[in-house]
């Protein structure tokens, strides 16, 4: 991407405006709620992304800039220990002030100062830092939707965030899954450095893969119902030890947001409903299953006589494939859609795909100097890698080398799975 001031300024404005657009259906009361430790209030996302630009761009690089309010550095710092003390994450929901309106004013003041900074023309490390901030905000756009979905699902009224666009009637069936083979051999994993990437996508390095096969599409809700009916959540031999403990401790018997309370309807999975950002509705058997943990994905793969792909297998198979017409945030659906077409489908969008790879550093990885070095490297423990983006990921934010990561027991994110197996 060009770092000419006009181009960078336009991108800055577009990304910041999209955050406000995503928050616009929500009341001030909606924006203050935190329903679990992993969820942050919408108001906090809007303020934290603003704090990032204020802290890492304006204060060091815009002469004479004065921070809007010193307390914001404490309230809206996420995990940057090098920057200073921070408010505990599980207690973000008790911050009634600043109000949502005051956060909007905070964003406006920082945006005005950033417009002035960008008008001077930026290049090199400072322009790169702006690009990092914009990609960071795009991550929080997805988090905003994940989190408000959980918030609204906890409301007994099951309110709608936004009505769903018309996607056609439920067919009740998906294209038959087929195995797509790959020869393996020597290849490369990681970003080539030709455009923006997070540091955890580098350095590019050589890998050696054996022959393998990937399923042509994502696992569907209908297939998940077969797993459930066959005692999948009641069979300890299918589960990793920690996963079986999570099933017992949390009482899992279906994906997150599913409830056994809807009368049968055409094309739906009889007897089950799912909460979506467009409200509660019947589960469609042909849709990709969503909101399952790594433990659940791994147990399903074992039940199916398969496994999850490694991230090297996924990236090697996916690298030549553009995102194209994938179901990403820009499509406006905000829910997984059934597969269509032939060949390897749904590589991007719909749901993040769990891989069998733990989140760790690539050979030769060195975190960036200073506070921004805390962005990814400090989390390279006790997490699993997901690939491909989801229905809430901005289209220009996803790429074949993108490494998302979550703890294996989490499932409030838009996560699903694709099966893999060794060839031959």
Secondary structure by P-SEA (a helix, b strand, c coil): ccccaaaaaaaaaaaaaaaaaaaccccccccccccccccccaaaaaaaaaaaaaaccccccccccccccccccccccccccccccccccccccccccccaaaaaaaaaaaaaaaaaaaaaccccaaaaaaaaaaaaaaaaaaaaaaaaaaaaaaccccccccccccccccccccccbbbbbbbccccccccccccccccccccbbbbbbcccccccccccaaaaaaaaaaccccccccccaaaaaaaaaacccccccccccccccccccccbbbbccccccccccccccccccaaaaaaaaaaacbbbbcaaaaaaacccccccccccccccccbbbbbbccccccccccccccccccccccccccccccccccccccccccbbbbcccccccccccccccbbbbbcccccccccbbbbbbbcc
